[in-house]
């Protein structure tokens, strides 16, 4: 049975599906598709915490599906920009789990993860799948993945 480790850049998936389709990502459908016939060694969703009840309800849904939810405080800067980036945390966890998994499943369109996927393939022989919105996923990330799965159709609510 193939061992998979799943890592979700929640903010990236939320904003790209909203921008492209004006819809939400269907985490339940994704889970069924990505884990069928596989052993899940880790499933982590990385999100920002604004402390509102709607967001907490969403986080509970993710936990009920099978994800561990890691939260980082939402930071609003004086200039109006915000910060809630999980790139380093995701990277560290992927490296930690790469030796235990046959396949890394990354949900993000962020091109910064290209080097990470190359590293886990080279250092651990771990394959990778990337789920993202095709037109909003960095071409370098698509090329670095063994498989790119476009978020569309049944993966949307």
N, C-alpha and C positions, 0 to 999 in steps of 0.2 A: 504494500500500500504506500503510495507516494506521501511523503511528509511535506506539509506546506506551512509557511509562516506568512501571516497577512498583516499589512501595515497600511493604515488609512490616514491620509492627510485630509482630515474632515473639512477644513476651511477651503482647501483647493477644490475638492469635489463639490462642495456646496455652491461656491461662487461660479464654477465653470458650468455646472448643470443648469443653474439659474440663468446665467448669461446666454447660453446656447439654446436652451429649451424652455426656459421659464417654468421648470419643474424641479422636483426633488429627486435625489438618488434613492433607488429602492434597495436598501441594505439587505432586506430579507431575501429578495430574488438573487442578489449578488451572492449571499452566503450559500444558498442552495446550489447555485451554478459553480462557485469556486471550490466548494468543499465536498461535492459529491464523490464518494469513493476514495476520499483522501483522509489522512490523519492530520489534524490541526495541532501543530506544536506551539503556536502563538497566534493570537489575533488581537492586535492593538489598534485602537482608534485614538488619534491625537487631536484634541480640540482646545479651544480657548474657553475660559469660564467667565461669563458675565454675571453669573449668579441669578439669572431669571428663571422662573418656573417652567416656561416653555422649553428652554434649553436643557434644563434638568430632566424634563420628561423625555426629550430626545436621547439624552445620555443613558437613561434607564432602558429605553428601547434597544440601544446598542448593546448594553450589558445583557439584556434578556436574549438577544440573538446569539451571543457568545463572545463578544468583544470585551477586553479589558480597556477601560477608557482612561486615558491620561490627560490631565487638564493643566493648562498653563493660564495664569491670569491674563485677562485682556488689558492691555495698557494703551490708554489714550494719551498721546503726546500733546504738548502745548500748541504745536503748529497744526493740530487737527488730524495728523496721521495717527495710525495705530500700529501696534506690534503684538503679534501672537504667533510667531513663526516657530515651527517645530522641526525644521530641517535637521538640526544637529541631533536632537533627541531621536528622530526617526533613524538617522544614519547610525547612531550608536547601537540602537536596538537591532537593526538589520544585521550589523556586523556580529553582534552577540548571538543571534539565532541562525545565521547562515550555515554554520557547521552542523546544526541539528536538523536542517530542512533540506529537502531535495529541490524545493522551489520556493522562491520569494514571490509573494503577490503584493504589488505596490499599487495603491490607488492614489494617483497624483499625476498632474501634468507638468510638474516642475522639472525643468531641464537640469537643475542642480544635482538631481539624483542619477544622472548618466554615469558619472565616475563611480558611484556607489555600486551600481549594477555590474559594471565592468570588474570592479574589485572583488565582489563576492563570486563572480564566475571564475576569475583567475585564481583567487586564493583558496576557494572552497569547492569549486566545481558546481556551484549552486545556480540553477536556472532561474529565470525571472519572467513573470507576467506583469504587464502594466495595464491597468484599467484607467481610461481617461477619455475626455472629449477630444475627438480626433483633431478638430480645427484649433483647439486650445491647449494641446499637448505639445511640448517642445519636440521638434523633429529628432534631436539628438537623443532624447529619452526613448522615443519610439524605436530608434535604431539600436539602442543599447539593450533593449529587452529581447528575450527570446520570442515572446508573443506579446502583441499589443491587442487588447480587446477594447473596442470602441464602446463607450457608454451610449446606449440608445435603446429604443424599444422597451422590452420587458424590464430593463434596468432603471426605468424611470417611473415615478409615481405621477 
